[in-house]
């Protein structure tokens, strides 16, 4: 039995957000200590076949932590010790935000899923930007940039730029979040004109590498508009996708009635198809997110066109060994299919 199999029932006895905070405190406490070194020895899979070159950075392996887990950039070093190849912190807004009222995070245990309506609670760009300057993580750290809640659509480009200016020095790549389902005012940002204004403003500010994060709930023409912008503005990558407000009929948990963004296993197949849709239309790296929890699931996204994958909910349900298990499994799957590296397998099914 894995240690997490013992700890999981104790954590799941707590409210979801309380458990999340407890895990954060524990990881923050061990960051930079000999315990973190021991964790790295246990969880890191060192193999050149896993390495990926994307948007100007080298990733030792393709498995990263999605935005939302380390909102305030307090534990990138500890996440590296868990064997991940990168992390995306945030979403970060120009001003500090408390987020929505609690409870705002719900486990769907029967479905291996989570619904959250956190509302972009974070310490704000000034604080997080200073924190990022002092981050000592041996992997690329991305920053998810989002809109301050009270800011209107017309003022959004300036708001995003303000956030970027504060976090620019400490980030290795920057992800424009115009698709958060848990905060007001984001639907208006997903039309072509609004996105173009925001992305253009960030490019004027020097934001690079610059990626955009798409919603799985956008109709196909809107996704194609967004992807046209990726090409026209020469962006560096696409993150596909955010959480969804849709509720698959397969959900069994009573918590399925809660509002917010759904993540985890129920959206895995749809997320993989979105990766495929995006990869067929752009010539930049795609980061695949949504339901990743197993080597096979990660591999499907890679073969569908993802250069990198991210997870959050999988970490909650599978525990701290998930990056090691996925990376070890990827090596086996690559060998079975005759690929020399992850990069060789990217887009194999296109």
N, C-alpha and C positions, 0 to 999 in steps of 0.2 A: 504493500500500500504506500502511495506517495504521501509525503508530509501534508500536501494541500488537501488530500482526501480527509485528513483529520481536522484541519483548520476550516475547511469550507462550511460544514454545518454550523460552526460557531459564528462565522462571518455572516452566513445567510440567516441566522437568528436575529441579526441586527437589521434595522432599516437600511435600504440600499445605499443611501447617501452617507449614513453614519459608517457603514462598513468601508465605503470608498475612502472616507477621510481617515479611518484607522490605518488602512493600507498605506496611504500617503505618508502619514506620520512615521510609520515603521520604516518605509523606504528612505525618507528624509533623514531619519536617525542613523541609518547604517551607511549612507552615502559618504564616500571618502574614507571609510574605515577598513580594517582588515576583513570585516564581515563582507563588505562589498567585493573585496578582492577574492574571497572564497566563493562568493556567488558567481563572479565572472568565470572562475575556474570551472564551476559546475555547469553553468548554463551556456557558455559561449562555444559555438561550433566554428572552429577555424579551418576554413577550406577555401582555396582560391576559386573553386568552381561556383561558389555562392556569390562572388563579388559582382557588383553591377556599377557601371558608369552611367550617371544620369544628371542632366542639367549642371554639368561642370563639377560634380562631386563623385567621389568613390564611396560606395556603400559596401561594407564588408559582407553583408548579406541583405537579402531583399525584404526582410520582415521588420516592419516598423510599428510604432504605437501611434494611433490616430489622434487627431485633435479632440479635446474634451476630457482626456484622461489626466493630463498634466496641464491644467488650465493656466496655472500661474508660473510655470517654468521653475518649479521647486525641486524636481527630481530627475532631470535628464541623465545625470551621472549614474543614478541608481538603475534607471531603465537600461542603460548600456550594460550594467553589470548583470542584468537578466538575459543578456544575449541578443538583444535587439540590434538591428543595423542602423536605425535612425529613429527619431521621434519628432512629432509635430506638436508644438505646444500651443495653448490658446483654446478657443478664440479670444483674442485680445481686442479690447475696444479702447478708444481714446481716453475715456473716463472710466473710473471704477464703477462696477455695477454689482448690485446685490443679487440680481436674478429674480426669478419668480418665487412665489410663496411655496413653502414646503407643505406636504410632501411633493416632490417634483422628480423623483426617480423611482422606477418600479421594476422589479424583476418579474419576468414571465418564465418561471422555472420550468414549467412543462414544455416550453418552446425554446429554451436556451436563448432567450432574448431579453432585451431591456427596452422600456419606454422611458424617455426623459423629456422633461420640459424645464430644464435648468434655467434657460433664459440668458445665457452668456454671462454668468456670474464670473467676475475676475477682478484682479487688483488694479487694473488700468495700465495703460501703455507706459507711463513714466516709471512706475514701480517695476513692472515686468521687464522693461528695457534695461534698467540698471541691473536687475537680477541676471539677465542674459549675458551681460558683459562679463560676469564673473563665473559663468557656467564652465566647468571643466569636464566636458563629455568627449569621449573618443570617437564620436560619430557625428554625422551632420544633424543639425537641429533646425527644423523648419518652424516658421511662425505663422499661425493662422490669424489673419487680420479680418476683423468684422466691424460692423457699423454700431456705433453707440445708439442705444434704443430710441432716445428722444429726437435724434437727428432725422430730418426729412430727406426725401430723395434728392432734392436739388442741392442740399448741403453735403450729401454723402461723399462725393469725391474728395472734398477738403478734409472730411472727418477721417477717411481711410488714410489719406496722406499724413495727417497728424500722427496717427498710430504708427505708420511705417517709420516716420522720422525718429520716433522714440525707440523703436526696436531694431532699427537697421543695423546697428553696429554688432549686435549679438546674434543675429540670425544667419543661417547658411542658405536658406531659401524661404520664399514667402508665398503663402497661399491665400488668395482672395476669396473670402467666404461671402457669397451673395445668396446662400441657400439654406440658412439656418431656419428650421421650422418652428423654433421655440422662442422667437423674439419678434417683436412687432416691426413691421416696415420692410421685411425682406422680400416679400412677393414683388413689390414694385421695382426692386433692383435687378430682377431677372429678365427684364426686357432688354433688347439689344442696345438701345440708346443709353440706358442707365449703366449697363455693364461697360460699354465703350468709354463713357465718361470716367468711371472709376478706374478702369485699367489704364486709360491714357494718363490720368493724373498721377498714378503710381509710377508709370514709366517715366514721366517727366521728372519725378522725384529721384529716379535712379534705381528703383526697385528691381532687383535681379539676383538670382533667377526668380521669375514670377510665374506662378501657376494659378489656375482658377479651379474652384471646387464646385461641382455641379450637383443639382438636386435630382433624385430619381423620379420626382413627381412632375418634372417638366414634360409637356407634350413634345413629341418628336420634332416638330418644326422649331420650337424654342431651343432645343438642344442643338439642332443644326445651326441656328443663328449664333449660339455661343461658340460653337466649334469654328464657324467662319471667322469669328473675331480672334480666336486663338491663332489662326493662320495669318489673318490680315495684320494683327499687331505683333506677330512673331513672338508669342508667349513661349515659355520654356517647358510647360507641361500642363497636364490636366489631372485633377483628383476626382475619381468617379467611384463612389458617390457619397452624398450626405445621408443622414437618416431619412426615413419616409413617414409621411402621415397616413399612408395607406395601411389597411389592416387585412392581411391575407385571410381567407376563409379557414385556413388550416390552424389558426391560433386556438389553443386550448385553455390558456390561463385566464382566470377571472380578471386579471389586471389588463387584459386586452382592451377593456373599455376606457382606459385612461387616455387622455389626450397627450400629445407630444410626439417626438420622433422615435420611431421603432428601429432598433438595430439588432443584429445577431443572426442566427441561423435562418429564420423565416425569410430574410431578404437576400440570402446568399445567391440564389440562382439569378434573380433579377439584377443584382449588382454585377454579376459576372457578364450577363448579357449587355449591360450598359458599358462595361469595359470594352467588350467586343465592338459595340456600336461606335464608341469614341475612337478606338484604335484603328478602325477601318477608315476614319475620316481625317485624322491628323497625323502629322509626321513628327510628333514630339513624345517624350516618355509619358506613359499613363501610370498613375498610382491607383491600384485597385483596392477599394474598401467596401466592406459589407459582408458580414457573416463568415469571415475568415477565422477558422479555429482548428483546421487540420492540414496536414501536408497536401492531401488531395485537393482540398478546396483552394489553397494557395496556388497550387500547380495549375488548376483549371483557369484561374485568373491570369496567370503568367502566359499560358498557352493561348489565352484569349487576347493577349496584347499588353498585359501589365508588366512594366519593368520592375516595379516595386509593389508590395502589398502592405496594408495597414490593418490593425485590429484594435479593438477596445473590449467589446463584449466577450470575445473569446478569452481574454485574460481573466475576466471575472469568473467565467465558468470552468476554465481549464487550469488556471493557476500560473505560478511563476515559471514553470518549465515549458510554457507553450512555444516560445521562440526556439528553444533547443529542439523540441519535438518536431516542429515544422521544418527547421533547417536540416535536421537529420533525415527526415522523410523526403525532403526535396532532393537530397543527394541520391537516395535510393531510386526515386522516380526518374531523375535525369539519367542515371545509369541504365535503368530498364529500357528507356527510349533511345539510348545511344547519343544523348547530348553531352557535350564536354563541359557545359556551363549553363547557368541560369540564363545568361544573355542569349545563348543559342536557342533556348526554348521559347523566348518571348515571341508571341504571335504565331506560334507553330500551327494553330488551328484556324488562322485567318485565310 
